[in-house]
Amino acid sequence: MKERKLLLVLAMLLLAALVLAACGGSAENNTGNTGNTGAQGDKGGLNYTFSTTTTMADPGAGIFRYNNATVGSVTAIAIDATTTEAADLSDYIATWDDSTSTVKGQIVVKSNTNS
């Protein structure tokens, strides 16, 4: 009886090895082909659209702008309370000036594209 079980196990192992060989694989390397690259996802942070207008007024939903076209001369930023995804951030934005420190915080502006 033990001999039959041993032969059966050996036969199954041999069959498994033949199937792997026929598929071009091995027990050590069983990965498939690499798929297509997916679309770029959004980067972390709050998503707004930049406006080149320098008027300090409500920029409109999902938009922000500087008060000067020269970045080094910017002294104010107009930013809407809603993001481009229509998320209402008015309560969050209202906390930005709550600090008693001279420096209230930092805003980092980055493009959402990889180019």
WOPEBEL-V800406 format. One record per run of one state. SS is the DSSP state (2 for helix, 1 for strand, 0 for the rest). FROM is the first residue (numbers start at 1). LEN is the number of residues. If there is no record, write none. Layout:
<<SS FROM LEN> <SS FROM LEN>>
//
This chain:
<<0 1 1> <2 2 21> <0 23 26> <1 49 3> <0 52 11> <1 63 4> <0 67 4> <2 71 3> <0 74 3> <1 77 3> <0 80 2> <1 82 1> <0 83 5> <1 88 1> <0 89 1> <2 90 5> <0 95 21>>
//
